[in-house]
Amino acid sequence: MSKAEKTRQFIIEQTAELFNKKGYAGTSLSDITSATGLTKGSIYGNFENKDEVAKEVYLYNSKRLQNSFIGQLTSEMSTREKLFAIVDIYRKTWEINFSRGGCPHLNTAVEADDTMPFLKNEVSRNFEGWANQFSKILEKGKTQNEIVESIDSQKYAYQFIALIEGGILLSKTMNNKTHLFNALERIEKIIDNELIK
């Protein structure tokens, strides 16, 4: 990495939690300089504006969340094992994710919905990608005769996302992990009662 690339990465990493907790509107340039120890000139020497910082930070936070799943799923696992492993990751990582401000997809989606199309588009793409990952697991399960062939994989993928994000929203807002855990249990019941042959 060049010095400029290292500086950009440093700014992104140092402000990742800040943006996720305070949001775009709540994070000022002064907050960014305090978190990084850099001057305003250094920030704007590496990013065109605050929008670009926010976008890159969101992508970084999203990637960090995605990376928590990489390596947890193996080709040897059955479809049920893969789906349950994903659910279990949310159980095991809820505390650290909440301490970082919660789910970056949810936080960014709520704030960007009507005011920041440049961020809303990124969140939408990430939700699509997430749904496609779930859907691919289900579709492969069909070919392996593990999943009911008649189910709509995309429909279930988005149901899972809605349950997870809704559980995170309630748990974070009410400071009670039970809501997330109830949502995860519901997903497990759907998997066993509606999807697995």
GIZI-V672960 format. One record per backbone hydrogen bond with DSSP energy under -1.0 kcal/mol. NH is the residue of the N-H (numbers start at 1). CO is the residue of the C=O. Records with the same first field share a line. If there is no record, write none. Layout:
NH = CO, CO
This chain:
6 = 2
7 = 3
8 = 4
9 = 5
10 = 6
11 = 7
12 = 8
13 = 9
14 = 10
15 = 11
19 = 15
20 = 16
21 = 17
22 = 18
23 = 19
32 = 28
33 = 29
34 = 30
35 = 31
36 = 32
37 = 33
43 = 39
44 = 40
45 = 41
46 = 43
47 = 43
53 = 49
54 = 50
55 = 51
56 = 52
57 = 53
58 = 54
59 = 55
60 = 56
61 = 57
62 = 58
63 = 59
64 = 60
65 = 61
66 = 62
67 = 63
69 = 66
72 = 69
77 = 74
82 = 78
83 = 79
84 = 80
85 = 81
86 = 82
87 = 83
88 = 84
89 = 85
90 = 86
91 = 87
92 = 88
93 = 89
97 = 93
98 = 94
99 = 95
100 = 96
101 = 98
102 = 97
107 = 103
108 = 104
109 = 105
110 = 106
111 = 107
112 = 108
113 = 109
116 = 112
119 = 116
120 = 116
121 = 117
123 = 119
124 = 120
125 = 121
126 = 122
127 = 123
128 = 124
129 = 125
130 = 126
131 = 127
132 = 128
133 = 129
134 = 130
135 = 131
136 = 132
137 = 133
138 = 134
139 = 135
140 = 136
141 = 137
142 = 138
143 = 139
144 = 140
145 = 142
146 = 141
147 = 141
148 = 195
151 = 148
156 = 152
157 = 153
158 = 154
159 = 155
160 = 156
161 = 157
162 = 158
163 = 159
164 = 160
165 = 161
166 = 162
167 = 163
168 = 164
169 = 165
170 = 166
171 = 167
172 = 168
173 = 169
174 = 170
176 = 171
179 = 176
181 = 177
182 = 178
183 = 179
184 = 180
185 = 181
186 = 182
187 = 183
188 = 184
189 = 185
190 = 186
191 = 187
192 = 188
193 = 189
194 = 190
195 = 191
196 = 191
197 = 146
